[in-house]
Amino acid sequence: MNLIVYLLTLFSLVSCGENKSNYTNNDVNNITLSRDSLQGEVKKAIPDGLLRLVKAYPDFIDRADENNLYFKDGTVMQWDDGIAGKTHDEMLDSPDLEDMMHQKYVKGANWDSPPAENFEPGRIRYEPFFKKMYGNTSSEVKKNLVTINWMPSVCGCNVQVNSVNGMAEKLQAVSDEIESTLGAEFDKYLSRTGGTFNWRNIAGTNRLSTHAFGTSIDINTNYSNYWQWDGDMVWKNRIPMEIIEIFEKHGFIWGGKWYHYDTMHFEYRPELLVE
Ligand SMILES: [Zn+2]
């Protein structure tokens, strides 16, 4: 009798164990299924960087999906080229749109200064993207250039910049706002310009400068610091934040926020500034 009770008890324990085990397996299967469908959802989400590009360049870009940017003329540009583990230099030399957008530019005075090694949002540029909008060659860019009067009362400089994407108007707005809101103590930084349009490569590289597209301006070089001139990588700056904040307000990033700093340099890159 005792043996029967013992055997029944043993059987019921084993059954419980099996039931529990089955339940757990089912549970695991359910969790795996939910995780797979969640990953499916994540894959379908449009990356923030792509959304920023759509928002920043409405004249050219129609829409984006999870890995493509669709231009209004039917051109499609890929977000991720699928090449993983690029070094910073490799990203500079052969980036995709994802590499271009992966560092976040911080507006205003509360940025992390001096920049960490190779932290330089905006310095990685997917060249075909800019060539498509502003011009593929020097002569194509020249057709889009207009002349604006930069800082009429301080510099009185006629500078040539690109009219595409409303960039020339934005630069004129920077000039107007600086002149109407900042005092005479800021004049010395703006009384000369280091240049706007110039079809050239970045010194020491095979990469086009954004000056080639007429979308950048260098302010007075006498008060500027540039890593290639300084001969070291110790970040320095003399340009006041008041000037920088006005540029940023109108869609221009500042080269002084880069590890490879270039404090005279302002560049129209609204995709890094849109909210
Ligand atoms: Zn420059």
Residues whose N, C-alpha, C, O or C-beta is under 5 A from the ligand:
A	BS01	ZN	S216 I217 D218 H265
